[in-house]
Amino acid sequence: MKQSEELRMTYSGIFTQKGQQMVRVSFERGKDFAEGILPSGKMEKSSGFTSEETQQLSKYLLQNADDIIKRAKHVNPLRSWMGKD
């Protein structure tokens, strides 16, 4: 990955889709972005990241899934939306 720019990761709270609990994870680096989903680790969208970089991000999601999901359980979407976090 480009070392000159900071990579920022954000994640949603837990949501249920087709009976499965999921978390949406976004990565940003300048104008580049990538979006993945847990628990699958699949990268669903990206712009500006190479295919190798998106594979690395997917691997990161899978390796850190338990921790990210645990943290996502504490996200309160309404409070975040209102700027109270």
Phi and psi in radians as a Rosetta constraint file:
Dihedral C 1 N 2 CA 2 C 2 CIRCULARHARMONIC -1.098 0.35
Dihedral N 2 CA 2 C 2 N 3 CIRCULARHARMONIC 2.161 0.35
Dihedral C 2 N 3 CA 3 C 3 CIRCULARHARMONIC -1.446 0.35
Dihedral N 3 CA 3 C 3 N 4 CIRCULARHARMONIC -0.293 0.35
Dihedral C 3 N 4 CA 4 C 4 CIRCULARHARMONIC -1.357 0.35
Dihedral N 4 CA 4 C 4 N 5 CIRCULARHARMONIC -0.307 0.35
Dihedral C 4 N 5 CA 5 C 5 CIRCULARHARMONIC -2.092 0.35
Dihedral N 5 CA 5 C 5 N 6 CIRCULARHARMONIC 2.531 0.35
Dihedral C 5 N 6 CA 6 C 6 CIRCULARHARMONIC -1.277 0.35
Dihedral N 6 CA 6 C 6 N 7 CIRCULARHARMONIC 2.434 0.35
Dihedral C 6 N 7 CA 7 C 7 CIRCULARHARMONIC -1.778 0.35
Dihedral N 7 CA 7 C 7 N 8 CIRCULARHARMONIC 2.184 0.35
Dihedral C 7 N 8 CA 8 C 8 CIRCULARHARMONIC -1.950 0.35
Dihedral N 8 CA 8 C 8 N 9 CIRCULARHARMONIC 2.323 0.35
Dihedral C 8 N 9 CA 9 C 9 CIRCULARHARMONIC -2.049 0.35
Dihedral N 9 CA 9 C 9 N 10 CIRCULARHARMONIC 2.327 0.35
Dihedral C 9 N 10 CA 10 C 10 CIRCULARHARMONIC -2.266 0.35
Dihedral N 10 CA 10 C 10 N 11 CIRCULARHARMONIC 2.779 0.35
Dihedral C 10 N 11 CA 11 C 11 CIRCULARHARMONIC -2.532 0.35
Dihedral N 11 CA 11 C 11 N 12 CIRCULARHARMONIC 2.698 0.35
Dihedral C 11 N 12 CA 12 C 12 CIRCULARHARMONIC -1.466 0.35
Dihedral N 12 CA 12 C 12 N 13 CIRCULARHARMONIC 3.099 0.35
Dihedral C 12 N 13 CA 13 C 13 CIRCULARHARMONIC -1.365 0.35
Dihedral N 13 CA 13 C 13 N 14 CIRCULARHARMONIC 3.113 0.35
Dihedral C 13 N 14 CA 14 C 14 CIRCULARHARMONIC -1.254 0.35
Dihedral N 14 CA 14 C 14 N 15 CIRCULARHARMONIC 2.358 0.35
Dihedral C 14 N 15 CA 15 C 15 CIRCULARHARMONIC -2.356 0.35
Dihedral N 15 CA 15 C 15 N 16 CIRCULARHARMONIC 2.786 0.35
Dihedral C 15 N 16 CA 16 C 16 CIRCULARHARMONIC -1.929 0.35
Dihedral N 16 CA 16 C 16 N 17 CIRCULARHARMONIC 2.266 0.35
Dihedral C 16 N 17 CA 17 C 17 CIRCULARHARMONIC -2.360 0.35
Dihedral N 17 CA 17 C 17 N 18 CIRCULARHARMONIC 2.168 0.35
Dihedral C 17 N 18 CA 18 C 18 CIRCULARHARMONIC 0.925 0.35
Dihedral N 18 CA 18 C 18 N 19 CIRCULARHARMONIC 0.688 0.35
Dihedral C 18 N 19 CA 19 C 19 CIRCULARHARMONIC 1.374 0.35
Dihedral N 19 CA 19 C 19 N 20 CIRCULARHARMONIC 0.071 0.35
Dihedral C 19 N 20 CA 20 C 20 CIRCULARHARMONIC -2.018 0.35
Dihedral N 20 CA 20 C 20 N 21 CIRCULARHARMONIC 2.379 0.35
Dihedral C 20 N 21 CA 21 C 21 CIRCULARHARMONIC -1.340 0.35
Dihedral N 21 CA 21 C 21 N 22 CIRCULARHARMONIC 2.362 0.35
Dihedral C 21 N 22 CA 22 C 22 CIRCULARHARMONIC -2.423 0.35
Dihedral N 22 CA 22 C 22 N 23 CIRCULARHARMONIC 2.832 0.35
Dihedral C 22 N 23 CA 23 C 23 CIRCULARHARMONIC -2.370 0.35
Dihedral N 23 CA 23 C 23 N 24 CIRCULARHARMONIC 2.307 0.35
Dihedral C 23 N 24 CA 24 C 24 CIRCULARHARMONIC -1.658 0.35
Dihedral N 24 CA 24 C 24 N 25 CIRCULARHARMONIC 2.305 0.35
Dihedral C 24 N 25 CA 25 C 25 CIRCULARHARMONIC -2.141 0.35
Dihedral N 25 CA 25 C 25 N 26 CIRCULARHARMONIC 2.306 0.35
Dihedral C 25 N 26 CA 26 C 26 CIRCULARHARMONIC -2.062 0.35
Dihedral N 26 CA 26 C 26 N 27 CIRCULARHARMONIC 2.469 0.35
Dihedral C 26 N 27 CA 27 C 27 CIRCULARHARMONIC -2.090 0.35
Dihedral N 27 CA 27 C 27 N 28 CIRCULARHARMONIC 2.369 0.35
Dihedral C 27 N 28 CA 28 C 28 CIRCULARHARMONIC -2.287 0.35
Dihedral N 28 CA 28 C 28 N 29 CIRCULARHARMONIC 2.444 0.35
Dihedral C 28 N 29 CA 29 C 29 CIRCULARHARMONIC -2.532 0.35
Dihedral N 29 CA 29 C 29 N 30 CIRCULARHARMONIC 1.749 0.35
Dihedral C 29 N 30 CA 30 C 30 CIRCULARHARMONIC 1.046 0.35
Dihedral N 30 CA 30 C 30 N 31 CIRCULARHARMONIC -2.134 0.35
Dihedral C 30 N 31 CA 31 C 31 CIRCULARHARMONIC -1.577 0.35
Dihedral N 31 CA 31 C 31 N 32 CIRCULARHARMONIC -0.106 0.35
Dihedral C 31 N 32 CA 32 C 32 CIRCULARHARMONIC -1.390 0.35
Dihedral N 32 CA 32 C 32 N 33 CIRCULARHARMONIC 2.549 0.35
Dihedral C 32 N 33 CA 33 C 33 CIRCULARHARMONIC -2.574 0.35
Dihedral N 33 CA 33 C 33 N 34 CIRCULARHARMONIC 2.730 0.35
Dihedral C 33 N 34 CA 34 C 34 CIRCULARHARMONIC -2.585 0.35
Dihedral N 34 CA 34 C 34 N 35 CIRCULARHARMONIC 2.509 0.35
Dihedral C 34 N 35 CA 35 C 35 CIRCULARHARMONIC -2.230 0.35
Dihedral N 35 CA 35 C 35 N 36 CIRCULARHARMONIC 2.285 0.35
Dihedral C 35 N 36 CA 36 C 36 CIRCULARHARMONIC -2.252 0.35
Dihedral N 36 CA 36 C 36 N 37 CIRCULARHARMONIC 3.043 0.35
Dihedral C 36 N 37 CA 37 C 37 CIRCULARHARMONIC -2.337 0.35
Dihedral N 37 CA 37 C 37 N 38 CIRCULARHARMONIC 2.495 0.35
Dihedral C 37 N 38 CA 38 C 38 CIRCULARHARMONIC -1.982 0.35
Dihedral N 38 CA 38 C 38 N 39 CIRCULARHARMONIC 2.528 0.35
Dihedral C 38 N 39 CA 39 C 39 CIRCULARHARMONIC -1.622 0.35
Dihedral N 39 CA 39 C 39 N 40 CIRCULARHARMONIC -0.051 0.35
Dihedral C 39 N 40 CA 40 C 40 CIRCULARHARMONIC -1.244 0.35
Dihedral N 40 CA 40 C 40 N 41 CIRCULARHARMONIC -0.508 0.35
Dihedral C 40 N 41 CA 41 C 41 CIRCULARHARMONIC 1.375 0.35
Dihedral N 41 CA 41 C 41 N 42 CIRCULARHARMONIC 0.074 0.35
Dihedral C 41 N 42 CA 42 C 42 CIRCULARHARMONIC -1.240 0.35
Dihedral N 42 CA 42 C 42 N 43 CIRCULARHARMONIC 2.311 0.35
Dihedral C 42 N 43 CA 43 C 43 CIRCULARHARMONIC -1.518 0.35
Dihedral N 43 CA 43 C 43 N 44 CIRCULARHARMONIC 2.082 0.35
Dihedral C 43 N 44 CA 44 C 44 CIRCULARHARMONIC -1.641 0.35
Dihedral N 44 CA 44 C 44 N 45 CIRCULARHARMONIC -0.529 0.35
Dihedral C 44 N 45 CA 45 C 45 CIRCULARHARMONIC -2.499 0.35
Dihedral N 45 CA 45 C 45 N 46 CIRCULARHARMONIC 2.609 0.35
Dihedral C 45 N 46 CA 46 C 46 CIRCULARHARMONIC -2.840 0.35
Dihedral N 46 CA 46 C 46 N 47 CIRCULARHARMONIC 2.665 0.35
Dihedral C 46 N 47 CA 47 C 47 CIRCULARHARMONIC -2.620 0.35
Dihedral N 47 CA 47 C 47 N 48 CIRCULARHARMONIC 2.156 0.35
Dihedral C 47 N 48 CA 48 C 48 CIRCULARHARMONIC 1.652 0.35
Dihedral N 48 CA 48 C 48 N 49 CIRCULARHARMONIC -0.295 0.35
Dihedral C 48 N 49 CA 49 C 49 CIRCULARHARMONIC -1.619 0.35
Dihedral N 49 CA 49 C 49 N 50 CIRCULARHARMONIC 2.483 0.35
Dihedral C 49 N 50 CA 50 C 50 CIRCULARHARMONIC -1.293 0.35
Dihedral N 50 CA 50 C 50 N 51 CIRCULARHARMONIC 2.882 0.35
Dihedral C 50 N 51 CA 51 C 51 CIRCULARHARMONIC -1.100 0.35
Dihedral N 51 CA 51 C 51 N 52 CIRCULARHARMONIC -0.600 0.35
Dihedral C 51 N 52 CA 52 C 52 CIRCULARHARMONIC -1.119 0.35
Dihedral N 52 CA 52 C 52 N 53 CIRCULARHARMONIC -0.728 0.35
Dihedral C 52 N 53 CA 53 C 53 CIRCULARHARMONIC -1.138 0.35
Dihedral N 53 CA 53 C 53 N 54 CIRCULARHARMONIC -0.721 0.35
Dihedral C 53 N 54 CA 54 C 54 CIRCULARHARMONIC -1.174 0.35
Dihedral N 54 CA 54 C 54 N 55 CIRCULARHARMONIC -0.578 0.35
Dihedral C 54 N 55 CA 55 C 55 CIRCULARHARMONIC -1.128 0.35
Dihedral N 55 CA 55 C 55 N 56 CIRCULARHARMONIC -0.694 0.35
Dihedral C 55 N 56 CA 56 C 56 CIRCULARHARMONIC -1.131 0.35
Dihedral N 56 CA 56 C 56 N 57 CIRCULARHARMONIC -0.709 0.35
Dihedral C 56 N 57 CA 57 C 57 CIRCULARHARMONIC -1.142 0.35
Dihedral N 57 CA 57 C 57 N 58 CIRCULARHARMONIC -0.719 0.35
Dihedral C 57 N 58 CA 58 C 58 CIRCULARHARMONIC -1.078 0.35
Dihedral N 58 CA 58 C 58 N 59 CIRCULARHARMONIC -0.763 0.35
Dihedral C 58 N 59 CA 59 C 59 CIRCULARHARMONIC -1.081 0.35
Dihedral N 59 CA 59 C 59 N 60 CIRCULARHARMONIC -0.731 0.35
Dihedral C 59 N 60 CA 60 C 60 CIRCULARHARMONIC -1.045 0.35
Dihedral N 60 CA 60 C 60 N 61 CIRCULARHARMONIC -0.780 0.35
Dihedral C 60 N 61 CA 61 C 61 CIRCULARHARMONIC -1.029 0.35
Dihedral N 61 CA 61 C 61 N 62 CIRCULARHARMONIC -0.813 0.35
Dihedral C 61 N 62 CA 62 C 62 CIRCULARHARMONIC -1.142 0.35
Dihedral N 62 CA 62 C 62 N 63 CIRCULARHARMONIC -0.697 0.35
Dihedral C 62 N 63 CA 63 C 63 CIRCULARHARMONIC -1.222 0.35
Dihedral N 63 CA 63 C 63 N 64 CIRCULARHARMONIC -0.465 0.35
Dihedral C 63 N 64 CA 64 C 64 CIRCULARHARMONIC -1.999 0.35
Dihedral N 64 CA 64 C 64 N 65 CIRCULARHARMONIC 0.280 0.35
Dihedral C 64 N 65 CA 65 C 65 CIRCULARHARMONIC -0.990 0.35
Dihedral N 65 CA 65 C 65 N 66 CIRCULARHARMONIC -0.816 0.35
Dihedral C 65 N 66 CA 66 C 66 CIRCULARHARMONIC -1.028 0.35
Dihedral N 66 CA 66 C 66 N 67 CIRCULARHARMONIC -0.782 0.35
Dihedral C 66 N 67 CA 67 C 67 CIRCULARHARMONIC -1.179 0.35
Dihedral N 67 CA 67 C 67 N 68 CIRCULARHARMONIC -0.758 0.35
Dihedral C 67 N 68 CA 68 C 68 CIRCULARHARMONIC -1.120 0.35
Dihedral N 68 CA 68 C 68 N 69 CIRCULARHARMONIC -0.763 0.35
Dihedral C 68 N 69 CA 69 C 69 CIRCULARHARMONIC -1.122 0.35
Dihedral N 69 CA 69 C 69 N 70 CIRCULARHARMONIC -0.713 0.35
Dihedral C 69 N 70 CA 70 C 70 CIRCULARHARMONIC -1.050 0.35
Dihedral N 70 CA 70 C 70 N 71 CIRCULARHARMONIC -0.763 0.35
Dihedral C 70 N 71 CA 71 C 71 CIRCULARHARMONIC -1.203 0.35
Dihedral N 71 CA 71 C 71 N 72 CIRCULARHARMONIC -0.637 0.35
Dihedral C 71 N 72 CA 72 C 72 CIRCULARHARMONIC -1.133 0.35
Dihedral N 72 CA 72 C 72 N 73 CIRCULARHARMONIC -0.464 0.35
Dihedral C 72 N 73 CA 73 C 73 CIRCULARHARMONIC -1.122 0.35
Dihedral N 73 CA 73 C 73 N 74 CIRCULARHARMONIC -0.359 0.35
Dihedral C 73 N 74 CA 74 C 74 CIRCULARHARMONIC -1.683 0.35
Dihedral N 74 CA 74 C 74 N 75 CIRCULARHARMONIC -0.005 0.35
Dihedral C 74 N 75 CA 75 C 75 CIRCULARHARMONIC -1.382 0.35
Dihedral N 75 CA 75 C 75 N 76 CIRCULARHARMONIC 2.225 0.35
Dihedral C 75 N 76 CA 76 C 76 CIRCULARHARMONIC -1.879 0.35
Dihedral N 76 CA 76 C 76 N 77 CIRCULARHARMONIC 1.771 0.35
Dihedral C 76 N 77 CA 77 C 77 CIRCULARHARMONIC -0.994 0.35
Dihedral N 77 CA 77 C 77 N 78 CIRCULARHARMONIC -0.656 0.35
Dihedral C 77 N 78 CA 78 C 78 CIRCULARHARMONIC -1.179 0.35
Dihedral N 78 CA 78 C 78 N 79 CIRCULARHARMONIC -0.776 0.35
Dihedral C 78 N 79 CA 79 C 79 CIRCULARHARMONIC -1.119 0.35
Dihedral N 79 CA 79 C 79 N 80 CIRCULARHARMONIC -0.692 0.35
Dihedral C 79 N 80 CA 80 C 80 CIRCULARHARMONIC -1.126 0.35
Dihedral N 80 CA 80 C 80 N 81 CIRCULARHARMONIC -0.756 0.35
Dihedral C 80 N 81 CA 81 C 81 CIRCULARHARMONIC -1.085 0.35
Dihedral N 81 CA 81 C 81 N 82 CIRCULARHARMONIC -0.626 0.35
Dihedral C 81 N 82 CA 82 C 82 CIRCULARHARMONIC -1.475 0.35
Dihedral N 82 CA 82 C 82 N 83 CIRCULARHARMONIC -0.013 0.35
Dihedral C 82 N 83 CA 83 C 83 CIRCULARHARMONIC 1.309 0.35
Dihedral N 83 CA 83 C 83 N 84 CIRCULARHARMONIC 0.494 0.35
Dihedral C 83 N 84 CA 84 C 84 CIRCULARHARMONIC -1.846 0.35
Dihedral N 84 CA 84 C 84 N 85 CIRCULARHARMONIC 0.230 0.35
